[in-house]
Amino acid sequence: MLKAFLQEAKWKHNKVTPTFEEYMNNGWISVSGLVILIHAFFLSTPHIRKEELELIETYGHDLLKSPSIIFRLCNDLGTSSVRTLLLLLRSLELVAVKGQSIQALQLPIERAR
């Protein structure tokens, strides 16, 4: 998980835009879905047999990757909505400070779409 965080920090620092495949291969790990699912499994099962642990080792990757990808995409969707809202609020603040008309908001709103 730390490697995934480090990779995202490198992308940001170097102003690199990864491909969608690179982003998702890294993103499903960095979203912490894996940690949540593993903890949920062990907390919901009072007695774990050795066979169950072996199954997790064998098939766990596929079982945990899909929900983590969904979690990542939902997280990104929510974050992008927040960014759009923050851009709009910042634009409203600038309009109020500068005493401009509401038409001054058209440019930032178009950028947010």
MDAnalysis code that builds the backbone (N, CA, C; Angstrom):
import MDAnalysis as mda
import numpy as np

u = mda.Universe.empty(339, n_residues=113, atom_resindex=np.repeat(np.arange(113), 3), trajectory=True)
u.add_TopologyAttr("name", ["N", "CA", "C"] * 113)
u.add_TopologyAttr("resid", np.arange(1, 114))
u.add_TopologyAttr("resname", ["MET", "LEU", "LYS", "ALA", "PHE", "LEU", "GLN", "GLU", "ALA", "LYS", "TRP", "LYS", "HIS", "ASN", "LYS", "VAL", "THR", "PRO", "THR", "PHE", "GLU", "GLU", "TYR", "MET", "ASN", "ASN", "GLY", "TRP", "ILE", "SER", "VAL", "SER", "GLY", "LEU", "VAL", "ILE", "LEU", "ILE", "HIS", "ALA", "PHE", "PHE", "LEU", "SER", "THR", "PRO", "HIS", "ILE", "ARG", "LYS", "GLU", "GLU", "LEU", "GLU", "LEU", "ILE", "GLU", "THR", "TYR", "GLY", "HIS", "ASP", "LEU", "LEU", "LYS", "SER", "PRO", "SER", "ILE", "ILE", "PHE", "ARG", "LEU", "CYS", "ASN", "ASP", "LEU", "GLY", "THR", "SER", "SER", "VAL", "ARG", "THR", "LEU", "LEU", "LEU", "LEU", "LEU", "ARG", "SER", "LEU", "GLU", "LEU", "VAL", "ALA", "VAL", "LYS", "GLY", "GLN", "SER", "ILE", "GLN", "ALA", "LEU", "GLN", "LEU", "PRO", "ILE", "GLU", "ARG", "ALA", "ARG"])
u.atoms.positions = np.array([
    [0.829, -1.182, 0.000],
    [0.000, 0.000, 0.000],
    [0.879, 1.252, 0.000],
    [1.964, 1.222, 0.737],
    [2.864, 2.364, 0.768],
    [3.489, 2.612, -0.602],
    [3.789, 1.527, -1.329],
    [4.334, 1.676, -2.682],
    [3.322, 2.377, -3.592],
    [2.045, 2.046, -3.420],
    [1.000, 2.679, -4.224],
    [0.899, 4.171, -3.905],
    [0.968, 4.517, -2.624],
    [0.957, 5.935, -2.233],
    [2.170, 6.667, -2.811],
    [3.325, 6.013, -2.740],
    [4.550, 6.613, -3.259],
    [4.446, 6.844, -4.771],
    [3.876, 5.884, -5.479],
    [3.717, 6.025, -6.928],
    [2.822, 7.219, -7.257],
    [1.726, 7.374, -6.531],
    [0.835, 8.517, -6.762],
    [1.545, 9.835, -6.450],
    [2.369, 9.842, -5.414],
    [3.128, 11.049, -5.075],
    [4.136, 11.378, -6.179],
    [4.769, 10.367, -6.747],
    [5.715, 10.595, -7.853],
    [4.994, 11.176, -9.057],
    [3.830, 10.618, -9.392],
    [3.065, 11.141, -10.520],
    [2.737, 12.616, -10.307],
    [2.290, 12.925, -9.106],
    [1.908, 14.306, -8.813],
    [3.121, 15.234, -8.830],
    [4.203, 14.810, -8.204],
    [5.408, 15.643, -8.130],
    [5.992, 15.900, -9.526],
    [6.028, 14.854, -10.345],
    [6.598, 14.975, -11.694],
    [5.584, 15.474, -12.728],
    [4.359, 15.761, -12.260],
    [3.276, 16.236, -13.129],
    [3.052, 15.280, -14.307],
    [3.007, 13.993, -13.961],
    [2.797, 12.932, -14.939],
    [1.350, 12.464, -14.853],
    [0.719, 12.303, -15.990],
    [-0.625, 11.730, -16.033],
    [-0.496, 10.276, -16.470],
    [-0.770, 9.334, -15.567],
    [-0.634, 7.916, -15.932],
    [-1.744, 7.497, -16.890],
    [-1.515, 6.389, -17.571],
    [-2.583, 5.826, -18.393],
    [-3.673, 5.313, -17.456],
    [-4.854, 5.083, -18.001],
    [-5.943, 4.577, -17.164],
    [-5.559, 3.239, -16.540],
    [-4.904, 2.386, -17.325],
    [-4.511, 1.070, -16.817],
    [-3.502, 1.205, -15.679],
    [-2.512, 2.078, -15.836],
    [-1.534, 2.302, -14.768],
    [-2.226, 2.840, -13.513],
    [-3.121, 3.788, -13.734],
    [-3.832, 4.402, -12.614],
    [-4.661, 3.376, -11.847],
    [-5.397, 2.538, -12.568],
    [-6.253, 1.558, -11.899],
    [-5.433, 0.437, -11.250],
    [-4.335, 0.022, -11.892],
    [-3.484, -1.014, -11.286],
    [-2.887, -0.530, -9.971],
    [-2.621, 0.744, -9.881],
    [-2.103, 1.315, -8.643],
    [-3.249, 1.723, -7.711],
    [-4.308, 2.257, -8.288],
    [-5.396, 2.831, -7.510],
    [-6.199, 1.857, -6.681],
    [-6.378, 0.637, -7.159],
    [-7.180, -0.315, -6.375],
    [-6.472, -0.681, -5.075],
    [-5.160, -0.505, -5.040],
    [-4.412, -0.785, -3.816],
    [-4.420, 0.438, -2.897],
    [-4.226, 1.623, -3.479],
    [-4.090, 2.831, -2.651],
    [-5.410, 3.306, -2.052],
    [-6.529, 2.797, -2.526],
    [-7.819, 3.261, -2.017],
    [-8.165, 2.666, -0.653],
    [-7.430, 1.720, -0.180],
    [-7.596, 1.092, 1.136],
    [-8.748, 0.095, 1.195],
    [-9.374, -0.196, 0.095],
    [-10.443, -1.193, 0.080],
    [-9.940, -2.558, 0.514],
    [-8.724, -2.857, 0.122],
    [-8.104, -4.126, 0.478],
    [-8.002, -4.277, 1.994],
    [-7.550, -3.242, 2.651],
    [-7.404, -3.270, 4.109],
    [-8.765, -3.445, 4.780],
    [-9.753, -2.711, 4.306],
    [-11.098, -2.791, 4.885],
    [-11.687, -4.186, 4.712],
    [-11.554, -4.747, 3.511],
    [-12.134, -6.068, 3.242],
    [-11.452, -7.175, 4.052],
    [-10.140, -7.120, 4.157],
    [-9.418, -8.135, 4.946],
    [-9.829, -8.053, 6.412],
    [-9.889, -6.842, 6.943],
    [-10.298, -6.690, 8.344],
    [-11.743, -7.152, 8.549],
    [-12.612, -6.821, 7.619],
    [-14.012, -7.234, 7.726],
    [-14.122, -8.757, 7.742],
    [-13.337, -9.414, 6.901],
    [-13.372, -10.880, 6.857],
    [-12.966, -11.480, 8.196],
    [-11.843, -11.014, 8.737],
    [-11.349, -11.593, 9.988],
    [-12.209, -11.211, 11.194],
    [-12.823, -10.040, 11.158],
    [-13.683, -9.630, 12.273],
    [-15.054, -10.313, 12.229],
    [-15.502, -10.700, 11.038],
    [-16.822, -11.315, 10.925],
    [-16.790, -12.827, 11.128],
    [-15.618, -13.413, 11.140],
    [-15.484, -14.858, 11.285],
    [-14.767, -15.171, 12.596],
    [-15.486, -15.727, 13.563],
    [-14.851, -15.975, 14.867],
    [-13.742, -17.032, 14.816],
    [-13.937, -18.064, 14.022],
    [-12.945, -19.141, 13.938],
    [-12.599, -19.359, 12.476],
    [-11.345, -19.147, 12.151],
    [-10.902, -19.307, 10.766],
    [-10.071, -20.574, 10.673],
    [-10.452, -21.399, 9.709],
    [-9.712, -22.643, 9.501],
    [-8.543, -22.411, 8.558],
    [-7.605, -23.311, 8.594],
    [-6.417, -23.217, 7.741],
    [-6.811, -23.241, 6.263],
    [-7.817, -24.017, 5.909],
    [-8.262, -24.119, 4.520],
    [-8.781, -22.765, 4.001],
    [-9.469, -22.044, 4.871],
    [-9.984, -20.731, 4.472],
    [-8.849, -19.748, 4.211],
    [-7.825, -19.797, 5.029],
    [-6.669, -18.934, 4.814],
    [-5.956, -19.281, 3.506],
    [-5.884, -20.564, 3.216],
    [-5.272, -20.992, 1.952],
    [-6.098, -20.519, 0.755],
    [-7.414, -20.547, 0.901],
    [-8.276, -20.047, -0.180],
    [-8.073, -18.557, -0.409],
    [-7.900, -17.812, 0.666],
    [-7.638, -16.378, 0.535],
    [-6.316, -16.153, -0.188],
    [-5.310, -16.949, 0.159],
    [-4.017, -16.826, -0.511],
    [-4.132, -17.149, -2.000],
    [-4.937, -18.169, -2.322],
    [-5.058, -18.608, -3.705],
    [-5.963, -17.699, -4.537],
    [-7.147, -17.377, -4.021],
    [-8.145, -16.640, -4.802],
    [-8.403, -15.225, -4.298],
    [-7.751, -14.853, -3.228],
    [-8.017, -13.557, -2.603],
    [-7.790, -12.366, -3.498],
    [-6.773, -12.449, -4.337],
    [-6.453, -11.323, -5.212],
    [-7.665, -10.928, -6.055],
    [-8.270, -11.892, -6.734],
    [-9.427, -11.596, -7.588],
    [-10.651, -11.185, -6.786],
    [-10.843, -11.827, -5.629],
    [-11.995, -11.493, -4.790],
    [-11.906, -10.082, -4.211],
    [-10.715, -9.644, -3.924],
    [-10.533, -8.340, -3.297],
    [-10.327, -7.213, -4.307],
    [-9.831, -7.539, -5.488],
    [-9.520, -6.502, -6.473],
    [-10.788, -5.842, -7.018],
    [-11.787, -6.621, -7.374],
    [-12.998, -6.051, -7.984],
    [-13.719, -5.059, -7.070],
    [-14.001, -5.402, -5.809],
    [-14.642, -4.410, -4.940],
    [-13.757, -3.185, -4.697],
    [-12.448, -3.397, -4.668],
    [-11.537, -2.264, -4.467],
    [-11.552, -1.317, -5.660],
    [-11.666, -1.866, -6.864],
    [-11.754, -1.019, -8.060],
    [-13.041, -0.203, -8.025],
    [-14.136, -0.840, -7.650],
    [-15.415, -0.125, -7.554],
    [-15.317, 0.981, -6.505],
    [-14.709, 0.659, -5.377],
    [-14.514, 1.647, -4.315],
    [-13.669, 2.813, -4.824],
    [-12.617, 2.516, -5.586],
    [-11.749, 3.555, -6.138],
    [-12.514, 4.478, -7.081],
    [-13.288, 3.890, -7.969],
    [-14.042, 4.694, -8.937],
    [-15.085, 5.565, -8.234],
    [-15.753, 5.015, -7.227],
    [-16.728, 5.812, -6.466],
    [-16.034, 6.940, -5.717],
    [-14.876, 6.650, -5.152],
    [-14.102, 7.657, -4.442],
    [-13.697, 8.788, -5.384],
    [-13.214, 8.435, -6.572],
    [-12.807, 9.450, -7.548],
    [-13.998, 10.268, -8.030],
    [-15.131, 9.614, -8.209],
    [-16.329, 10.325, -8.647],
    [-16.766, 11.341, -7.601],
    [-16.739, 10.950, -6.350],
    [-17.102, 11.869, -5.270],
    [-16.126, 13.021, -5.158],
    [-14.834, 12.725, -5.309],
    [-13.816, 13.761, -5.220],
    [-13.950, 14.758, -6.362],
    [-14.240, 14.271, -7.568],
    [-14.354, 15.193, -8.699],
    [-15.551, 16.116, -8.517],
    [-16.625, 15.624, -7.919],
    [-17.788, 16.467, -7.649],
    [-17.447, 17.551, -6.634],
    [-16.660, 17.190, -5.634],
    [-16.244, 18.158, -4.616],
    [-15.361, 19.225, -5.251],
    [-14.438, 18.806, -6.127],
    [-13.566, 19.775, -6.795],
    [-14.380, 20.762, -7.629],
    [-15.376, 20.256, -8.331],
    [-16.229, 21.129, -9.136],
    [-16.958, 22.125, -8.249],
    [-17.484, 21.648, -7.135],
    [-18.190, 22.527, -6.205],
    [-17.246, 23.579, -5.623],
    [-16.045, 23.170, -5.248],
    [-15.081, 24.120, -4.689],
    [-14.683, 25.176, -5.711],
    [-14.535, 24.774, -6.966],
    [-14.224, 25.732, -8.021],
    [-15.358, 26.743, -8.175],
    [-16.573, 26.268, -8.130],
    [-17.729, 27.151, -8.247],
    [-17.810, 28.112, -7.056],
    [-17.602, 27.591, -5.841],
    [-17.647, 28.450, -4.652],
    [-16.536, 29.497, -4.678],
    [-15.359, 29.108, -5.117],
    [-14.248, 30.059, -5.223],
    [-14.595, 31.146, -6.246],
    [-15.228, 30.756, -7.338],
    [-15.625, 31.729, -8.352],
    [-16.655, 32.709, -7.796],
    [-17.612, 32.192, -7.011],
    [-18.608, 33.072, -6.391],
    [-17.949, 34.060, -5.444],
    [-16.961, 33.582, -4.710],
    [-16.240, 34.448, -3.786],
    [-15.519, 35.562, -4.545],
    [-14.891, 35.217, -5.651],
    [-14.189, 36.229, -6.446],
    [-15.153, 37.254, -7.030],
    [-16.320, 36.783, -7.467],
    [-17.320, 37.692, -8.015],
    [-17.782, 38.668, -6.928],
    [-17.998, 38.138, -5.716],
    [-18.465, 38.992, -4.615],
    [-17.398, 40.013, -4.223],
    [-16.148, 39.586, -4.177],
    [-15.064, 40.481, -3.780],
    [-14.833, 41.573, -4.817],
    [-14.879, 41.198, -6.086],
    [-14.596, 42.157, -7.157],
    [-15.826, 42.953, -7.581],
    [-16.987, 42.562, -7.082],
    [-18.212, 43.270, -7.439],
    [-18.611, 43.069, -8.891],
    [-18.226, 41.931, -9.462],
    [-18.562, 41.646, -10.863],
    [-19.986, 41.127, -10.968],
    [-20.466, 41.099, -12.191],
    [-21.804, 40.553, -12.419],
    [-21.733, 39.027, -12.376],
    [-22.878, 38.409, -12.264],
    [-22.950, 36.945, -12.195],
    [-22.491, 36.312, -13.503],
    [-22.477, 37.062, -14.594],
    [-22.022, 36.533, -15.875],
    [-20.531, 36.195, -15.833],
    [-19.815, 36.775, -14.912],
    [-18.389, 36.476, -14.771],
    [-18.176, 35.012, -14.370],
    [-19.223, 34.357, -13.908],
    [-19.103, 32.955, -13.503],
    [-19.126, 31.986, -14.687],
    [-19.527, 32.430, -15.841],
    [-19.684, 31.523, -16.967],
    [-18.403, 30.774, -17.301],
    [-17.276, 31.460, -17.339],
    [-16.020, 30.826, -17.684],
    [-15.640, 29.722, -16.697],
    [-15.622, 29.975, -15.374],
    [-15.296, 28.884, -14.435],
    [-16.284, 27.727, -14.486],
    [-17.543, 28.024, -14.701],
    [-18.543, 26.950, -14.755],
    [-18.287, 26.086, -15.989],
    [-17.958, 26.703, -17.095],
    [-17.680, 25.931, -18.309],
    [-16.440, 25.065, -18.108],
    [-15.429, 25.568, -17.408],
    [-14.234, 24.779, -17.134],
    [-14.555, 23.589, -16.239],
    [-15.472, 23.748, -15.313],
    [-15.826, 22.691, -14.370],
    [-16.569, 21.564, -15.042],
    [-17.246, 21.823, -16.126],
    [-17.998, 20.776, -16.810],
    [-17.050, 19.895, -17.510],
])
